[in-house]
């Protein structure tokens, strides 16, 4: 395997990781601040992608579509928080799972009802189409590089938001002691709605950017949601820093697992068997990684509530 | 008194005999109408019902059901159609795993099954049955023909990929059978995978001169949108139907694919079909719609000769395949699978600026599937 191929795969791993981070950061904030398990997070990812595809199709501008997609996901997130989630904070985790699972079904059928069962049409904007030559002889799609860049900017933005602003201070306070911050006169309800909408908007951003790369279809959010849960468990629940490092780790391990394992088995097996076993093992790899990390760090790498 | 009873009985018997001759035909059309892959089922249904409507026959009752792409649901519905509605003929399955779940027991019960899409190798080979007919193709046929076509076009080293599940491995095996040469690399992806960055990187770093893939549905859309290597792409029509290439957009332009049918195929049956389909449903038909249409017309042609209750006569009428197929020449091999021409189409920019398929020519003439030898039926 040549150096340029390794570098390219590394970038692929980062790009997958960044997408996971956009999903996982919202998920981990919502869980950390409100103690809520939100299975419907993948629905916001799907909403972002569908609204982006729809507005882009009507207006012809990807950027307008993207803005609308992210706003719509955030807005719908806020509405869902007001109508449904608010009633679930004091309930058992099992009730939350049940209610948010119901939301998944409602979103899936609702989206199918509005947009139909066939995938929608969303293309990469023209200026980001194509590939560029990077140092080290790597030819890499510009759009994927931009996704990595956006993700890093969002991560830096979130870092400042959480650590340097008043809102961030309240979020951190909310994670540590929910009742005390309420007693100090902070309107906890507004804070919750804001955090939830922020998380939903980030999921919408992930869905919209990935929708242009893959396909915009009903049920696209759930496979990503599963990986995002793995990420927040590895990173430590409630920790943005943990989510960032864990998502890069998961992205790189998953990408290299899929590339290297089949070649590894090919050394002593027939090609088609090696491919079958390699692919099967590669899809288990991140769960193995999660299990190993949990053995040594039962609360994840950077648990917020240590 | 005794005479009177005999007369009444005789009258009753003759009455019941006459009613059974005028009896309606019941057809169960169970297909995938919801969930992933539902656009295939919708097109099969619409093509089928279009033919039924055009026939003008009001003695045929069609029961339309949705299997939701779940084998358990399919099993339940097919039992219900047989036991409660007493259907004579079943059709509709899109996916091979569903067909394998219901077809063997249906045909053993004396129900005729005509497949408008799924063509698993087992049902073409050692599990072939006198009551099972496939009007579409055997699964491997389009892949195998693409292998033959690429070999003929002078390509030397294709990079081939498919998802890691039975139809995926069959596709690549079929392709290799047709291509019969050196392969740059053979890669299996995960079923349902949406990001192909790492596979594309491997294609880029390989010394392949072309790419052949079988990635049905959303997988194919994702792959084609992400594919940015300057190599020609090839596949079977399943990854290039009108709905898929519309979702892919410009990235699909130039791809070549094999199909047993094309909407611009020039024969009167097909031209009439495409026109009436467009008029009724306001969209371009896919190959699945043509398969539904052909299936219905084959059934109608056999019903002219016999009622399905007269099993031998009805079967003989089906075997004769005396109907006008949208794909032109059509006949059955000994395993009840079609022997037909396989065409090559290229994705081009259509008049409305959207991608569409254009017929290039014939890839393989009179192609028969590779499993016919394993079938023990002998009626020819």
Interface residues (C-beta under 8 A of the other chain):
Chain A: X1 X2 X4 X5 X8 X9 X12 X15 X16 X112 X117 X118 X119 X120 X121 X123 X124 X130 X131 X139 X141 X144 X210 X212 X213 X214 X215 X216 X217 X219 X220 X223 X255 X258 X259 X262 X271 X272 X275 X276 X279 X280 X283
Chain B: X34 X35 X36 X38 X39 X42 X164 X169 X172 X186 X187 X188 X189 X190 X192 X194 X195 X197 X198 X201 X202 X204 X205 X218 X221 X222 X225 X226 X228 X243 X244 X246 X247 X249 X250
